Amino acid sequence: MTKNVTFPSAGLDIAAHLYLPDNADAPLPALVVGHPGTGVKEQTSGTYARLMAERGFVTLAFDAAHQGESGGLPRGLEDPAQRIEDFKAAVSCLTTRPEVDAGRIGLLGICASGGYSLAAAGGDHRVRAVATVSTAEPARQFRYGADGTQDPAVFQGLLDAAAQARTAAARGEDPGVLTMFPETAAEAGALGGPHGVEGWEYYCGARGYHERSAKFLTWDSVDKMAASDVFHAVPLIGPRPVLQILGERAVTAWMGLEAHRRATGPAEIHWIAGASHVDLYDKREYIDPAVAKLAGYFGQYL
């Protein structure tokens, strides 16, 4: 069963889907499931939420503030502090649900939400366990590129553009937006290689397209990321456990490895053979073993 729910996060209304297991006796363990950057709850986070509900967990997949069906202006803002607050607010929502055992709540973050979920878990002791899939951290990806080798001048150029946009807005002019994807898959490949092509195919092509998925960010998202490091909270998670599920072919895996090195409690990296970063969004040959691992992990710790 799926229900539409809303909950407040720093004064904004957050839209979410609540997935309830069939024929299960409440109260049950529960998971907050966060979507990748530019994603929405109807995409990969909803897939994982549904599959985990089939395995006996109440799950809550939500749209980040300023994105999807959630409230917040301007649209397309990526604010790391707000994204972390959204996770904590989602935990608060679950604690009020009669179907949920408030002492058995975990976080599951995918891609960008992997980084945000780690930060939220570090600061919220109501979270008993946290897991990530295709861990990424938007601030690091903007600064260093998906594979960690980007020329630092690229991010400096983005900061120049963000500064100009703030000045334009102060003068009453249109600041414009940062477009996230080029027009074609070929252009995406020229900019970001195979990882760029996969992202384009998922968000812009038939593979995973959703009309509410963000295709742009506000320019002030960039300078907010410049001051963000969500991995700083990872040491605070211990002695609670951390599981990261990474694709063997994921060029972003270096971020998950960095987070892993900061863990102070039980920490595991589980590799999915043959999978890229985006493969774990929608390809069942990779999602199914990931979900099996997640079900065992959360079954043990929740």
N, C-alpha and C positions, 0 to 999 in steps of 0.2 A: 504494500500500500504506500502511496506517495501523497503527501500533503504539502500545499503551499503555505509557508509561514513567513512572518517578518519579525525582526527583532531590532532593538536600537543599538547603535554603535557610535559613541561620541556625538549623539544628537541626530544621527542620520538613520533612516530606515533601511535595513538590509533585507533583501529578498532571498529566500532560500527554499529548497525542497527538502522535506523531511521524509526519509525512507524508513518504513517500519517492517520488520520481519513478519511473515505470515505465521499464524498459529504458534506464537511464542509467548511465554508467560513473563509479564513485566514484574519488577523492573529489570532492564537489560543493560549490558554495557553499550557505550555509545561512542561515536567518532564524529568529529568535525572534519570535513573534507574540503580543502581549498583548491582552487583552480590555478592553472598556469597564468603567467602574465599575458594579458590581452584576451584570456579565455572567459567563458561564462559557465554557469552551473549545468547547462544543458549539454556540455561537451564532456571532456574526459573526467572531470571531477564527479559528474553525475553517473558516469559509467562505473567508476570505482565505488561510489556510494551505493548504487543499486546492487552490485555484486557482493559488497560486504554486508548489506542488509540480508541478502539471500543466505548468508552464513551466520546470521543470528545477531547482528549488531544494529542498533538504531543509528542511522547516519544522517548528517545534516550537511548538504552541499549548498554553498552560498555564493552570491555574486559580491565581489569586493565593492566597497563604497566608491561612488563616482563612476561605476561601470555596470554593465548589464541592466538588470531591472532594479538595482539598488539606488537609493537616493544619493544626492551630493552633486554640487556644482563647484567648479566646471566639470563637464563630462570628460572622461579620459584622463583624469588625474591619477597618477601612480605615486602615492605617498606611503613610503615604507612604514612610518609610524602608525598611520591609519590602518594599513593592511594588518599589522600586528594586533592592533586594537580590535579589528573585526574578528580575528580568531578568538580573542578573549571574550568578546561579546557573544560569540556563538556558543562558547562553553557556558556562559551564563544562561543563555536560552535553553540549552539542554538540561541544566540543573532544575529548571521549572517544569519539565515535561514529566507527566506521571509514568510514561513508558520507560524512563531512564533511571538507572541507578547512578546517582550523582557522585558516588565514590569510585565509579569505573568509567571515566571519560578519557579518551585519547585523541590525538591529533594526527591527521594524515594530510600532508601537503605534497602537491605535485608541481614540479618545475619551480617557478618563482615562489609558490606557496610552500615549497619545501623549505626554503630559507626562512620565510616568514613564520612557519609553524615552529621551527627550532627556536626562534627568538621568543615567540609567544609562550612556548613550553618553559623556557628558562625563567620567565617572569611570572608564571602562573602555576602555583602548587596544586591547583585542582586537577591539573593534567597528570595522569598517571603514567603515560607512555606516549612517545611520538615516533612516527614513521614518515619517511619521505619516498617519493618516486621521482627519478630523474632530477635529483636535487640541483637547483640553480639559485643564484642570488642576483637579482636584477642590477644592483649597484656594481657588482663585480663584472657582470657581463657587459654593461655599458662602458666600464672603465677599461677592461682588458679584452673584450671580445669573448665569443662563446667558447673558443678554444684556449683563451688565456694569452694569446700572442699578439694582440692588437697593438699597433703603434700608439703610444700615449697621446700623440698629437690629435688623434681622432676624437677622444673625449674632450680635450681642450677646445676643439672646434665646436663641439656640441654645447659646452659651457658658454662659449662666445655667443652662440645663437640663442641660448636660454636667457642670457643677460640682455640681449637686444630685444627679445620678446617681452621681458618684464618692463623695459623702458617704453616700448610701444604701447603696452597696456596702460601704463601710467599716464600716457598722453592721450588716451581715449582711442587709440588705433587698434586694429585687429592684430593680435600677436601671432596669429597662425597656429599651426599644430605640427608636431613631429610625426610624419607618416611612418608607420611601422613596416609596411611592405611595399615593394615596387609593383609595377603593373603586371609583370610576367614572372613565371618560374625561372626563365633563363636569366632575367635580371637578378633575381634572388640568388641564383647560383653564382653569378659573377661577383656578387657582394659577399656572400657567406658560404660558398661552397655547398656540398651536399646537405649540410645542416640547414642552410638557408633555403634550399629547395624544399626540404621536408617541411619546414615551418610554413612556407608559402602554400604548399599542397594541402596542409591541414587547415590553415586558417582562411585561405582564399579560394581553395578549390573544392571540388565535390567531396573530398575525403572527410573534412570535418567542419565545413563552413557553417556558421550561424550568424544570422543578421545582427545580433546584439554583441557579437564578439568585437572587441575594440580593434580598430585598424589604425588608430593614432593615439598619441599621448600629448597632453599639454606640455608646453616647453618647460614650465616650472617643475615638472616631474624630474627633469634631468638634474637640476641643481639640488633638489631634495635628495636624490640618490648620491650625490657627491659627498654628502655628510653622513651617509648611512653605512653601517656594517652590522648586519643582523647576526653574523656569526659570533659576535662578541659575547652573546648570551649563552652560547653552547655549553661552556663550563658549568653554568648554573643548573643545567638539567640534571646532572648526576646528584644522587645515586639512581635516579630514574633512567630507564633504558632508552636508547636511540637505535632505530633500524633505518638504514638507507638502502633502497633498491635502485641499482644503476645498470644501465645497458652496457654491455662489453664494448660496443662501438660508439658510445656517447662521447662526443668531443667535449662535453660539459662536465665530464666525470671529475675533473680536477677540483671543481668546487665542492663536490661531495667528499672528496678525499681531504680537503682542507678542513671542512666541518668535522670530519671523523677524528682528525688529529687533535681537535680541541675538546673532545668528549672526556668527561671525568668519571662517568659511570659505565654500565654495560653498553657497549656500542658494537654494532655489526654492520658490515657492508655485504649485501647479497647481490651478486652479479647475475644478470639475465643473459644467457648465452646468445650471441648474434644480434642483440637488440641495440638500436641507436636510441638517442634521447627521445625522439618523437615517436618511435615505434611503440613505446610504452604508453602512449596516449590512447591508441585505438586498435592496435592489432592484437587480436585475441590470442594468437600463439605466444605472445609475450606477456600480455595482461594476465592470462590465466595462471601461469606459474607465479607471477608477482602477487596476485590475490591469494593464492594458496599460502604463500609465505606470510603475507600480512595477517591472514586469518589465524595461523598458528601463533604468530608473535603476539597479537592482541589477545588471543585466547589465553595465552600464558600470563600476560602482565595485567590484563583487566579482569 
